[in-house]
């Protein structure tokens, strides 16, 4: 009887530890996925944040022009999954033409107001397509298109 009771307590403790690990999210996909903001190597994007505010999900990020020549960003498109629509949805944004000198930074903010909205601590990936003009010589040539990916955990503001 003592033998069974000892193993019974050991199994009970093991069950409690496994239950705690499962409910804490230690085995969720969010804990294994890398948060990143990736464009082409000469257009680093940092800092970036994805958060909820007033019933909308908001993405903020900064791009630094490391191309070695001025550019003019003319258009930016965001493709989301599970933010603002069931399935995939594309958001289009047209920007005023303004030159971004080499080494300068530009901030971007995009709100995704439609339903459904992700919950806090959900992991989401947003694909970004960026159209720009090469302004090394006058007039600017292009457009050129580059794409990137922003993967982040949704935070509460």
Beta strands, then each sheet from edge to edge (+ up, - down):
strand 1: 36-38
strand 2: 45-53
strand 3: 56-64
strand 4: 71-81
strand 5: 88-94
strand 6: 99-100
strand 7: 105-112
strand 8: 123-134
strand 9: 141-153
strand 10: 155-156
sheet 1: 1+ 9- 8+ 4- 5+
sheet 2: 1+ 9- 8+ 4- 6+
sheet 3: 7+ 3- 2+ 10+
end
